[in-house]
Structures are given as C-alpha cells and as structure tokens.
Amino acid sequence: MDKMLLGRYINGESLIHHLDPRGKLFLSFYFIVIVFLCNNWETYVLMAAMVMLFVKLSDISLGFFIKGVRPLIWLILFTVLLQIFFSSGGQVFWHFGPFTITDQGLINGVFVFCRFVLIIFMSTLLTLTTTPIEISDGLESLLKPLTKIKVPVYEIALMLSIALRFVPTLMDETTKIMNAQRARGVNFGEGNLLKQIKSVIPLLIPLFVSSFNRAEDLATAMEARGYHGGEGRTKYREQEWRKNDTLAVILFIALTGALIFLRN
Amino acid sequence: MVVPFVYAFNILNLYFFMFRIMVLLILKTKFERERTMDGIIDIKDLCFRYSQENEKLDLSHVDLHVNEGEWLAVIGHNGSGKSTLAKAIDGLIEPESGEIFVDGQKLTEESLWNIRKKIGMVFQNPDNQFVGADVEGDVAFGLENQGIEREEMHIRVKEALQVVNMQDFAKHEPVRLSGGQKQRVAIAGVLALRPKIVIFDESTSMLDPEGRMQIISLIKQMNREEGFTVISITHDIDEASLADRVVVVDDGKIMGDSLPEELFQKGNELIDLGLDVPYPQRLKFELNKRGIQTPSEYMDEGSMVNWLSRSILKN
C-alpha cells in the first residue's frame, strides 16, 4: 500500500532529478498536450525517441516505467479495442453487426496505445525523479497567480505537503490496527465481497478516530508555532531555475516545432 | 484687573496639569516595573471550561506565578487540568475569566501573536507535531510563519539542530526517526524561534527510557546553561525532581506549591498526586514498614545506594 502512494520516488543524482520541479511539472503537462499533435508514424517515432532519451538521462531502469503502465493496462486495452472495432475508413477486414475491423482502425488502435504509453512514461518520469514535497512546492509556485482570484494556494499546498508527510504515519497506524483486529479474530481479505467490506469497518473506525485526534493535535502545535495563514510567510526550501531548465524548455519548443512540421 | 488673575490662574493650572502628568508617568513606570519584576508569567484568578454545558470548571480560580529563569514542574492526574493550564498560557484556549501576564504583557487578542513568540511549546505526541516534510523543514516551520529571511533561517536551523545534536539528520523524513529524535527536532523548532519560555507538555511520556533521559538532560541544559524559563508538565519523577519548584494540580485547582525535596518526602502519597513514585522512594517506604530507620530527606538513586552501602558497613 505504501509503495502505491509514495514509494515511487527513486533517489538519484541524474540530470532529470536536478531539474527545477516547476519546470518538470509544467513540461510534463505540456507533453500531454503535444502528444495529441501526433498523427503519423514519424511524429510517434520522434516522441518515443524523446521519451527514451529522458528515460536514459534519468538513470532509472526501464522496468520501473513498464511497471507504471501495468495498473492502467485494462483501461488502455479497452480504449484500443474501441478504436479497433468502431473506427471506419480504409480497407475492411472483418464485419459483424456494429463491429468492423479496418486497416485504419488497426492503425488508430496502435496510435492510441502509443499515446497512452508515452503519457504514462512521462508522468512516471516526473514522479520517479521528483519528491512529493518538490511536486507540492512546484504546484504552489505554478498556481501562485490564482491567489489574485482568492484561491487559497498557500493553504492548499501546505495541506498537500502535510497530507504527504502523514501518509507513512497513517500506513503504520493501519498496519497496527489491522494486527490488533486480527488478534481479535477479524479476517481481512477473506470471504465474499460483502464479508470483505464488512471486515474493513473495524479498521476504518479506529483509523478515523485517531486521524481526527492527530489533526487536532497538529492544529494546536501549528498554532503554538505561530502559524496564522499563508500571509507573510517565507519559504525555507528554495527552488532554483538553472541553465538546464531553460534548455529543457527550449528543447520542448523545438519538439513542438518539429511535430507541427512532421504531422500531416 | 481680571486679566492678570486669569493669567495667573492659567499658569497655575498649567503647572498643576504638568504635575499630574508627571505623577501619572511615575506611577505607570513604577507599576510596570513592579509587574515585570513580578515574574515572567503571572496568572490571576484564571477560570476555564471546555464546554458551557459543563457545570464544573476545568480550571478554577488558578493563581500562578513563574519567576524568570525558573524551572517549574506541574504534576497531576490525567484530566487534572495541567495541560489545559499550559494551553491557556500560550493563548491556545480562551479563558472564561481571569488574567494572564507573560513577560509584563497582558494576554489579549491583540497581544496573542506577540506572546506566542515568547513561548515555545513541545507537546506529547512526537508524530502529531511534526509539520515539515523533513527535519530541517520542520525546524524551519515556525521561522517561516514569522516571515524570517531565508539566509537567517538557514543559520538558525543549523544552530538549533546542533544544540539538540540532530545536525546529521537534517534531510531525514519523520518516518526514519525514533520518538526521541522527533522530540529533539520539536525542541530544535522551539529553539530556532528563540523564545524566553519553553513549555513541555508531557513531552517525555511517549518515549522509551533512553529517549526520555536524553530529552530530560536537554531540558536541563536549556534551563541551567541557556537560561530558558521552563515549565514542564509531567508524570515523570526524574523530570519533576530536577525542577526548582513543583506545583500540584488537581481537579482544575492548584493544590500545592513546594520544592521537589519537600514533595518527595511524602512517599506513597505521590501516587495520589499523579506521579510515578521513584524506586529509591518506594524502597525507603518498604524499609520503614519493616522497621528500618531511613533518612527523611529525598534521595535519588545514587544517594540511596551510598546510604545503603554505609548502613550495611555499620552493622
């Protein structure tokens, strides 16, 4: 459970690790947008080459990225099958009721698959090379303009970072409560669905109670240490925009240009 | 004929006016000086209840006076109101009536944040007061709240971590720390803010014996060497015995105010006061029960061993 939420970050000293989180966040979103510019083999090959370059630069083995695809594989297959069976145009290979398989459909299916994999690889790259706290700091500075329309960006970022900080603590607690309830004869993960759902209740209630207590304690501690809203706060952690970050942005601009040139 | 009179009267009035101002000023400064000399914390007739429906007061008519540089231990049962008292001093709860003065300043809504700068608090649960993502981030949290510049923050965080001997753990996340280490980080967070008063609200109660002794010796160092006024709310006899003065709280009232030595002579009564009785004291009690005469003053483990060895030699 721990791995799913937090353990994704892999410590490293690579070029990608040292990029500014603001830049990484922004470019990851930007990448998702430009993936939709791809519409032929040349563009997909170019994008795949870029992603492989980033993977190489991050010094993280390809296996971790492939693992990132696994939880979404059913969604991907479903979308690919939709494309294959319901696209029209081109040569018809097979026809049954509303289903048709055409060469265009097959190509579309492959493209959709590539699109998914590219996006997942890129977002996995972000989470593998950026600590959660860097991501939350990066989000805070990217969203800063929203403070003008009264969005509590500081508070949201602080909430996010506290939530991230408490994930391992609550996981520990969950394990403790599970063990305590097992000792009292609760079977987790056994029996039919209804039974399994029922067995979660003696886990959830103590967990809720204790996290409410924690929240209250934490609020008191924060107040005692002088927290009174985001206004007038300074930041201890520093984000530094270096030459490499500018280079990354330039690379992405060039990539966009190349995509527009290559697509038909 | 009237004009000079009016003139003279006005001059007289003016003199009188100046005299009045002078008297007022002198009185005021004298009054203030008296108040600051009075002690760093003064609580007068403080009452508080958690809910209006409660018939009983959770703090009832508390008067307390803490001298500057003193180490005051507050002991009492669970639910006796001792933590409530600590929270009231820091303005974390609003009293029903009564006054609190901290460093000569009355605790009001306006002075609240200013007073909180003078008080650092370390709470019971090491996990529930760790706000930052890592050690240095947590120490910096209070500094960030005060809007201190980044360079200054880095200096202060480093210094504070050195005092609590956690400088090698600056980048560690809380999961990788023990309870005692987390409490040391909490203390560093307080030290970085440079308060005058530090309140320890049962800060050692959730720690293992080693962590507990480390925190207690750290409190001692802060009080004796660095001159912090310390209020420690505790069940721990070792912590209470190091204090200059011990206040007993029961049922929201202050029941006693004594030197630790005086208090610990009470033997088994201490359990009723909400303290865990130290082993030498229990041993003395048992010896007395068997008709063996023991010295009446309080003895720590070392002096008890000395006395025992000597009494064996005598026989």
HADDOCK unambig.tbl for C-alpha pairs under 7 A between the chains (distance, minus, plus):
assign (segid A and resid 133 and name CA) (segid B and resid 133 and name CA) 6.84 0.50 0.50
assign (segid A and resid 161 and name CA) (segid B and resid 133 and name CA) 6.96 0.50 0.50
assign (segid A and resid 162 and name CA) (segid B and resid 131 and name CA) 6.39 0.50 0.50
assign (segid A and resid 165 and name CA) (segid B and resid 133 and name CA) 5.47 0.50 0.50
assign (segid A and resid 168 and name CA) (segid B and resid 175 and name CA) 6.72 0.50 0.50
assign (segid A and resid 169 and name CA) (segid B and resid 175 and name CA) 6.91 0.50 0.50
assign (segid A and resid 214 and name CA) (segid B and resid 128 and name CA) 5.61 0.50 0.50
assign (segid A and resid 217 and name CA) (segid B and resid 128 and name CA) 5.84 0.50 0.50
assign (segid A and resid 217 and name CA) (segid B and resid 129 and name CA) 6.97 0.50 0.50
assign (segid A and resid 218 and name CA) (segid B and resid 128 and name CA) 5.17 0.50 0.50
assign (segid A and resid 218 and name CA) (segid B and resid 129 and name CA) 5.28 0.50 0.50
assign (segid A and resid 221 and name CA) (segid B and resid 129 and name CA) 5.48 0.50 0.50
assign (segid A and resid 224 and name CA) (segid B and resid 116 and name CA) 6.65 0.50 0.50
assign (segid A and resid 224 and name CA) (segid B and resid 121 and name CA) 6.51 0.50 0.50
assign (segid A and resid 225 and name CA) (segid B and resid 142 and name CA) 5.06 0.50 0.50
assign (segid A and resid 226 and name CA) (segid B and resid 113 and name CA) 6.85 0.50 0.50
assign (segid A and resid 226 and name CA) (segid B and resid 116 and name CA) 6.66 0.50 0.50
assign (segid A and resid 226 and name CA) (segid B and resid 142 and name CA) 6.10 0.50 0.50
assign (segid A and resid 226 and name CA) (segid B and resid 145 and name CA) 5.84 0.50 0.50
assign (segid A and resid 226 and name CA) (segid B and resid 146 and name CA) 6.99 0.50 0.50
assign (segid A and resid 227 and name CA) (segid B and resid 145 and name CA) 5.32 0.50 0.50
assign (segid A and resid 232 and name CA) (segid B and resid 147 and name CA) 5.60 0.50 0.50
assign (segid A and resid 233 and name CA) (segid B and resid 144 and name CA) 5.21 0.50 0.50
assign (segid A and resid 233 and name CA) (segid B and resid 145 and name CA) 5.00 0.50 0.50
assign (segid A and resid 233 and name CA) (segid B and resid 146 and name CA) 6.45 0.50 0.50
assign (segid A and resid 233 and name CA) (segid B and resid 147 and name CA) 4.60 0.50 0.50
assign (segid A and resid 234 and name CA) (segid B and resid 144 and name CA) 4.75 0.50 0.50
assign (segid A and resid 234 and name CA) (segid B and resid 145 and name CA) 6.94 0.50 0.50
assign (segid A and resid 234 and name CA) (segid B and resid 147 and name CA) 4.74 0.50 0.50
assign (segid A and resid 234 and name CA) (segid B and resid 148 and name CA) 6.32 0.50 0.50
assign (segid A and resid 234 and name CA) (segid B and resid 149 and name CA) 6.77 0.50 0.50
assign (segid A and resid 235 and name CA) (segid B and resid 144 and name CA) 5.84 0.50 0.50
assign (segid A and resid 235 and name CA) (segid B and resid 150 and name CA) 6.89 0.50 0.50
assign (segid A and resid 236 and name CA) (segid B and resid 137 and name CA) 6.93 0.50 0.50
assign (segid A and resid 236 and name CA) (segid B and resid 140 and name CA) 6.43 0.50 0.50
assign (segid A and resid 236 and name CA) (segid B and resid 144 and name CA) 6.68 0.50 0.50
assign (segid A and resid 236 and name CA) (segid B and resid 150 and name CA) 5.82 0.50 0.50
assign (segid A and resid 236 and name CA) (segid B and resid 153 and name CA) 6.93 0.50 0.50
